[in-house]
């Protein structure tokens, strides 16, 4: 009798491993976000005494004339355009039309032409890639400008870039263009803003009264801080630390500031080398 043997080969069990997708890397910050990190916006407030600065923003200095402003109380703002290195102030028709509209509401339209060197705060920054434009709204730092009574004139500067270039521009390139009209100031008022100046004045007065009562010995004069230049600083920052150079060599994207003891080389408006 023949016996039949049946061999059973165990089936190969396939294990299906679910492969999770790699976590997406954090997206690079947008141009809007990078500019927001570079320029701190001012916070304004109002009470029965009028408008005031609640929290100071990044202090900017006007570098070119032609920026036309209006009182802070006005709902709208005049737009000044900067394109190809030229400031284009609002047209006369735009100003006259605005004056006519304000007249209908029984209000007198006044304008203010910002001067080179005036200090302002950024209020709003808007990046429009579709229109290749960056709009910066500003308001005057009246304490910095010694404007009394304060007016807090405001304005808008629209930086127009060549068609199709803004989407590929770096934040540094955009900041360099903005700096041609609104450069970051190293003025001490940046530390305290409008309110800081008043607080410092009050502290100073209190300190003088206390000094008169106690008559302490004169404190030792602190040593002056050493002047420093760091890579990436702008020409304004270097001049704030070192003063005006003896000579400026302009080679397009490359500039050289020549001082008595050293030479500072800028590439695209940023310090690249110091000798």
C-alpha positions as CSV (number, residue, x, y, z in Angstrom):
1,X,0.0,0.0,0.0
2,X,1.5,3.2,-1.1
3,X,1.4,6.1,1.4
4,X,1.1,9.6,0.2
5,X,2.9,12.3,2.1
6,X,1.8,15.9,1.7
7,X,4.2,18.5,2.6
8,X,2.8,21.9,3.5
9,X,5.2,24.8,2.9
10,X,4.4,27.6,5.3
11,X,3.3,30.7,3.4
12,X,5.5,33.7,3.5
13,X,3.8,36.3,5.5
14,X,4.4,39.7,4.1
15,X,4.4,42.5,6.6
16,X,3.2,45.8,5.2
17,X,5.0,48.6,6.7
18,X,3.2,51.9,6.5
19,X,5.8,54.5,5.5
20,X,5.0,57.8,6.9
21,X,6.0,60.8,4.8
22,X,9.0,62.7,5.9
23,X,8.0,65.7,8.0
24,X,7.9,68.8,6.0
25,X,10.7,71.2,6.8
26,X,9.7,74.6,8.2
27,X,8.9,77.0,5.4
28,X,11.2,79.9,4.9
29,X,9.8,83.1,6.3
30,X,8.1,85.3,3.6
31,X,9.4,88.7,2.6
32,X,6.5,90.3,4.6
33,X,7.6,88.4,7.7
34,X,11.3,89.2,7.3
35,X,10.5,92.9,6.9
36,X,8.2,92.8,9.9
37,X,11.1,91.3,11.9
38,X,13.5,94.1,10.7
39,X,11.2,97.0,11.3
40,X,9.3,97.3,14.6
41,X,6.0,99.1,14.1
42,X,5.0,102.0,16.3
43,X,1.9,101.7,18.5
44,X,-0.2,104.9,18.7
45,X,-2.9,105.8,21.1
46,X,-5.2,108.7,21.9
47,X,-7.0,110.4,24.8
48,X,-8.5,113.7,25.7
49,X,-5.1,115.3,25.2
50,X,-4.8,114.0,21.6
51,X,-2.6,111.4,20.0
52,X,0.6,110.0,21.4
53,X,3.1,107.2,21.0
54,X,2.3,104.3,23.2
55,X,5.2,102.1,22.2
56,X,8.0,103.4,20.0
57,X,9.0,101.5,16.8
58,X,12.2,101.4,14.8
59,X,13.4,104.9,14.4
60,X,13.9,105.9,10.8
61,X,15.5,109.0,9.2
62,X,14.3,110.6,6.0
63,X,17.1,110.5,3.4
64,X,15.4,112.1,0.4
65,X,13.0,115.1,0.1
66,X,9.6,114.9,-1.5
67,X,7.7,112.7,1.0
68,X,4.4,114.5,1.6
69,X,2.4,113.9,4.8
70,X,-1.0,114.7,6.3
71,X,-2.1,115.1,9.9
72,X,-2.5,111.8,11.8
73,X,-6.2,112.4,12.4
74,X,-6.9,112.2,8.6
75,X,-8.5,108.9,7.6
76,X,-6.5,108.6,4.4
77,X,-2.9,109.2,3.6
78,X,-1.1,110.6,0.6
79,X,1.1,108.2,-1.3
80,X,4.7,109.1,-2.3
81,X,6.3,106.8,-4.9
82,X,9.9,105.8,-5.0
83,X,11.1,104.2,-8.3
84,X,14.5,104.0,-10.0
85,X,16.2,106.2,-7.4
86,X,13.7,109.0,-7.7
87,X,11.0,110.3,-5.3
88,X,7.7,111.1,-7.0
89,X,5.6,113.2,-4.7
90,X,1.8,113.1,-5.0
91,X,0.5,115.0,-7.9
92,X,-1.0,118.5,-7.5
93,X,-4.4,117.1,-8.7
94,X,-4.3,114.5,-6.0
95,X,-3.6,117.1,-3.4
96,X,-6.3,119.5,-4.7
97,X,-8.9,116.7,-5.0
98,X,-8.2,115.7,-1.4
99,X,-8.5,119.3,-0.3
100,X,-11.8,119.5,-2.0
101,X,-13.1,116.4,-0.3
102,X,-12.0,117.5,3.1
103,X,-13.7,120.9,2.5
104,X,-17.0,119.2,2.1
105,X,-16.7,118.0,5.6
106,X,-15.8,121.4,6.9
107,X,-12.2,120.5,7.5
108,X,-9.2,122.3,6.3
109,X,-6.7,120.1,4.4
110,X,-3.1,120.7,5.5
111,X,0.0,118.9,4.2
112,X,3.5,118.5,5.5
113,X,6.6,118.0,3.4
114,X,9.1,115.9,5.4
115,X,12.6,117.3,5.4
116,X,15.8,115.2,5.0
117,X,16.9,114.2,8.5
118,X,13.4,114.1,10.0
119,X,12.8,111.1,12.3
120,X,9.8,108.9,11.7
121,X,8.4,105.5,12.9
122,X,7.0,102.8,10.6
123,X,3.3,102.2,11.2
124,X,2.5,99.6,8.5
125,X,4.5,97.6,5.9
126,X,2.6,95.9,3.0
127,X,4.3,93.7,0.5
128,X,2.4,93.3,-2.8
129,X,4.2,90.8,-5.0
130,X,1.6,91.0,-7.8
131,X,2.4,94.7,-8.2
132,X,6.1,94.5,-7.3
133,X,5.6,97.1,-4.6
134,X,6.4,97.5,-0.9
135,X,4.4,100.2,0.9
136,X,5.7,101.7,4.1
137,X,3.4,103.9,6.2
138,X,5.2,106.3,8.5
139,X,4.4,108.7,11.3
140,X,6.6,111.6,12.6
141,X,8.5,111.2,15.8
142,X,7.6,114.7,17.0
143,X,9.8,114.6,20.1
144,X,12.8,113.6,18.0
145,X,12.1,116.4,15.6
146,X,11.3,118.9,18.4
147,X,7.9,119.6,17.0
148,X,5.8,121.6,19.4
149,X,2.9,121.3,19.5
150,X,3.0,117.7,18.2
151,X,1.3,117.0,14.9
152,X,2.2,113.4,14.2
153,X,2.1,113.9,10.5
154,X,1.9,110.6,8.6
155,X,2.7,109.5,5.0
156,X,3.0,106.5,2.8
157,X,6.1,105.7,0.7
158,X,5.5,103.1,-2.1
159,X,8.8,101.4,-3.2
160,X,8.2,100.3,-6.8
161,X,10.4,97.5,-8.1
162,X,10.9,96.4,-11.7
163,X,8.2,94.1,-13.0
164,X,8.7,90.5,-11.9
165,X,11.7,91.2,-9.6
166,X,10.2,91.5,-6.1
167,X,9.2,87.8,-5.9
168,X,12.9,86.8,-6.2
169,X,14.4,89.7,-4.2
170,X,15.9,89.0,-0.8
171,X,14.9,90.8,2.3
172,X,18.4,92.5,2.4
173,X,17.9,93.8,-1.2
174,X,14.5,95.3,-0.3
175,X,15.9,96.8,2.9
176,X,18.7,98.4,0.9
177,X,16.1,100.1,-1.4
178,X,13.9,101.2,1.6
179,X,17.1,102.6,3.3
180,X,17.6,104.9,0.4
181,X,14.6,106.9,1.6
182,X,14.0,105.6,5.1
183,X,17.3,104.6,6.8
184,X,17.4,103.1,10.3
185,X,18.6,105.8,12.6
186,X,21.1,105.4,15.5
187,X,19.7,108.4,17.3
188,X,19.4,108.0,21.1
189,X,15.7,108.8,20.8
190,X,15.2,105.2,19.5
191,X,15.7,103.9,23.0
192,X,12.9,105.9,24.5
193,X,10.8,107.3,21.7
194,X,8.3,110.1,22.4
195,X,7.4,108.9,25.9
196,X,11.0,108.0,26.8
197,X,12.2,111.5,26.4
198,X,9.6,112.7,28.9
199,X,10.4,110.0,31.3
200,X,14.1,110.6,31.1
201,X,13.5,114.4,31.6
202,X,11.5,113.6,34.8
203,X,14.2,111.3,36.1
204,X,16.8,113.9,35.4
205,X,14.9,116.6,37.3
206,X,14.4,114.3,40.2
207,X,18.0,113.3,40.2
208,X,19.1,117.0,40.3
209,X,16.9,117.7,43.3
210,X,18.3,114.7,45.1
211,X,21.8,115.7,44.2
212,X,21.1,119.2,45.7
213,X,20.0,117.7,49.0
214,X,22.7,115.0,49.5
215,X,25.6,116.8,47.6
216,X,27.4,113.5,46.9
217,X,31.0,113.5,45.6
218,X,31.3,113.8,41.9
219,X,31.3,110.3,40.3
220,X,34.3,109.2,38.2
221,X,33.8,109.8,34.5
222,X,33.2,106.4,32.8
223,X,35.5,105.5,30.1
224,X,34.2,106.0,26.6
225,X,33.0,102.9,24.8
226,X,35.3,101.7,22.1
227,X,34.2,102.4,18.6
228,X,33.3,99.2,16.8
229,X,32.5,98.3,13.2
230,X,30.8,95.0,12.4
231,X,30.4,93.1,9.2
232,X,27.0,93.8,7.6
233,X,26.6,97.3,9.0
234,X,25.3,100.1,6.7
235,X,27.1,103.3,5.8
236,X,24.9,105.2,8.2
237,X,25.8,102.9,11.1
238,X,29.5,103.2,10.3
239,X,29.2,107.0,10.2
240,X,27.4,107.0,13.5
241,X,30.3,105.2,15.1
242,X,33.2,106.7,13.2
243,X,32.0,110.0,11.9
244,X,32.2,111.2,8.3
245,X,35.0,109.6,6.3
246,X,37.9,111.6,5.0
247,X,37.3,110.2,1.5
248,X,34.6,108.1,-0.2
249,X,35.5,105.9,-3.2
250,X,32.4,105.0,-5.1
251,X,32.7,101.9,-7.4
252,X,29.0,101.2,-8.0
253,X,28.0,98.2,-5.8
254,X,31.3,98.6,-4.0
255,X,32.1,101.7,-1.8
256,X,35.2,102.4,0.3
257,X,35.2,104.8,3.2
258,X,38.7,106.1,3.9
259,X,39.5,107.2,7.5
260,X,42.8,108.3,9.0
261,X,43.6,104.9,10.5
262,X,41.5,102.5,8.4
263,X,39.5,101.7,5.3
264,X,35.9,100.3,5.4
265,X,34.7,98.4,2.3
266,X,30.9,98.1,1.5
267,X,29.4,95.7,-0.9
268,X,25.8,96.5,-1.8
269,X,25.5,98.8,1.1
270,X,26.9,96.4,3.8
271,X,30.3,96.3,5.4
272,X,32.3,93.4,3.9
273,X,35.9,94.3,4.9
274,X,37.8,96.6,7.3
275,X,41.5,97.3,6.9
